[in-house]
Amino acid sequence: MTATTEAQQAYTSDEMMSIAAARVLGNGQRCFVGIGLPSTAANLARRTHAPDLVLIYESGTLGSKPDRLPASIGDGILAETADAVISVPEVFNYWLQPGRIDVGFLGAAQLDKFGNINTTVIGDDYANPKVRLPGAGGAPEIAASCREVFVVVRQSKRSFVDKVDFVTSVGHGSGKGDRERLGLRGAGPTLVITDLGILRPDPETSELVLSQLHEGVEVEQVREATGWDLKVSPQLSRTEAPTEAELATLRALKEAGK
């Protein structure tokens, strides 16, 4: 085993997830970024293969270039490094709703088989839930109006459920055609990147299907971490392991934020 191979194998599932999520972002795209895992992936992409990726945060910062991971959308480093700072209503009225954002990058507390997202409550009783989550923020608008949505979330039966307890952000509703019937502009979730693999909506049903496995993960592991009968693409592929450069850049980015 070479030194390079040893270094490449010494990575965590979270690092694989962040790197896989970063890789799907294209240079020059306009990306509406959520805090947490989406922000990590987007900032990693800008530091590796997509230096001209335009990061837009809900607080009104356009083209932010932070040298560390922001703690929140109100972190001053986003405004300090932005090309422009505009009001929150302008972000939504003039950028998001008219369809000027290529990719919305979101996280989720719960995600169902049609890509619907819950970040509001866990439990059937909204007034008295088991857990009250941070809420919607701008996620419903992002899910409705971005040209497409990428979701980054750790995969388990607690997060990947057959039906979300509360629909905070509409994915594909109850199946193909629901977004059109609701008048939603964007394509909805086209990729779900997890610590185990990547899922894509079936073109005929819009149900999420396992299309890619990360290195060292088997199909049965993903099925065991999914709260519905997960379908597997006949063209199932493997994610390439992280490179030394990707790992070094990701770790430096995280270290700078401590």
Buried (B, 14 or more C-beta within 10 A) or exposed (E): EEEEEEBBEEBEBBBBBBBBBBBBBBEEBBBBBBBBBBBBBBBBBBBBBBEEBBBBBBBBBBBBBBEBBBEEBEBEBBBEBBEEBBEEEBBBEEBBBEEBBBBBBBBBBBBBBBBBBBBBBBEEEEEEBEEEBEEBBBBBBBBBBBBBBBBBBBBBEEBBBEBBBBBBBBBBBEBBEBBEEEEBBBEBBBBBBBBBBBBBBBEEBBBBBBBBBBEBBEBEBBBEBBBBEBBBBEEEEEBBBBBEEBBEBBEBBBEEBE
